[in-house]
Amino acid sequence: MMHNTVGWHIELEFEEDDQHTRAAALVRLADGSEVRAQGHATRNQVDSNQPRVGEEIAGARALNELAMRLLTKAHEEIDADSGRISHPIHA
């Protein structure tokens, strides 16, 4: 049995100021399509300014949204291919 190796390239970019961090996630799939998602984090004024923590939270939220969008895309492709409505795919 032969196995194919496929790779995905995921990019995360961050924009931040003193209180907000925004993350943009992008995955390029093997078929050339792209799926994008965003996440954000807000620092409470009483917390110390730790940009790395804001990036981790915003990045995790963007990746979580990216995962949900990929599940939705797969679900829609299953339905389109099978011609019926299937059960939702959950993470």
NORHU-V898055 format. One record per pair of residues at least 24 apart in sequence whose ideal C-beta (glycine too) atoms are under 8 Angstrom apart, sorted by the first residue. I is the first residue (numbers start at 1). J is the second residue. If there is no record, write none. Layout:
i={I	I}
j={J	J}
This chain:
i={6	10	10	12	12	12	14	14	14	16	16	16	18	18	19	19	20	21	21	21	21	21	22	23	23	23	23	23	24	25	25	25	25	25	27	27	35	35	35	35	36	36	37	37	37	37	37	37	38	38	39	39	39	67}
j={30	63	66	59	62	63	55	58	59	51	54	55	43	49	43	45	54	51	54	55	57	58	58	55	58	59	61	62	62	59	62	63	65	66	66	70	66	69	70	73	66	69	62	63	65	66	68	69	62	65	63	64	65	91}
